[in-house]
Amino acid sequence: MNKESGDKKSKTKLPSKSKLKSKSEEKIKKEIVEIISNLGKIPKERIDLKEHFTSAGLDSFTIIEIIFAIENKFEIDIPQDSLANIQNVGQLIELTKQLIEKRG
C-alpha cells in the first residue's frame, strides 16, 4: 500500500473548545430562559437579561421556584449567600455557568 494514497486518515475537523463552550453556554442560557418563562409565566421574548427580577414581575416565591428548578436541571447547588448578589437573569445565568464549570 502506498503511503500517499492508502494510509491517509480522514481528518475530521473538530470544533474548537471555545466554540463548544459557547454552544454549551448558549444552551444553558436557553434552558434558564425556558425555566423562567414557564414558572414566571413570562413570554420568552419578553425576558430581558438585565432587568431586575421584580421589575420583570417575578415575586420571591417564583424566584425560589426558579432557583430550585435550575438546581435540579443542571444538578448543581446554588449557595444561599450567592443569591443575595443576583439581581437579574443575566447574573443568574453567569452564576449557573460558573457552578457547572466548578462541578466539572
N, C-alpha and C positions, 0 to 999 in steps of 0.2 A: 504494500500500500504506500502510495506516495504521501509524504508528509504534507505537501502543499494542498492536496485535494482530499485525502481520506481522514486525516487526524484533526481537522479543524473542528473545534467545538462551536456550536451555535452560541453566539453571545446574546443573551437576553439582557437588555439594559434595565436594571432595577431602579426604581425611584430613589432619589437621594433621601437621606434621613430627614432633611428639613422639609421635603415635600410630604413625606409620610407623617411627620409631626404636624404640619399644617392641616393635613387631611383629618387626622385624629382630633386636632383642636377644633376644627370646623364641625366635626361630628358631635363633640362634647357640647359645643355652643348650641347646635341644632336640637339636641336632646334636652338640654336645660330649658331652652325656649319652649319646647313642646310641653314639658312638665308645668312650667309657669302658665302657659296658655290653658292647659286642661284644668289645673287646680284653681287658678285665679280667674278662670272664665274670661280671659282676655284674648282677643284675636292675635295670632302670632305677629301679624304685620303691624300691630299697634304697640308691640313691646319695644321700648327704647332702652338700650343697654345702659344709658347714663341717667335715666330718670329714677328718682328716689322711689323705693318700693311703695310708700304710702301715696305718693303723687300718682302712681300707676293704678291706685285703687286696691292695693293689697293690704289687708289687715294683718295683725300679728299672728293670729291663728293660721291664716292661709300661708304666711311666710314659714311658719313652723312645719306645716304640712309639706311645703315645697322642699325644705331642708331635709326632712325625713325621706322624701321621695328620691332626692338626689343621692343621699347616702345609700339607699337601697339599690338604686340603679347602677351606681358606679362602685359599689362595695367599698365605701370609704367612711371614715368617721370625721365629721366636721367638729373641731373643738369648739366648745361653748365660747371661750374667750375670743376666738377668731370672728365670731358673728357680730360682736359689738362694732367692729370696723367695717362691716359690709353694709353698704347703703343702697346699692343698686345691682341690677342683673349683671352688668359687666364685671363688677368686683366679685360677685358670686361665681361667675364662670372662671375667672382667674384663680380664685381660691380652689375651686374644684380641680382645675388642671394641675395646680401645684400638689394637691393631695394625691392625685392619681400618679403623678410622676414620682412622688416620695414613696408611694406604695410599691412601685416597680412593676 
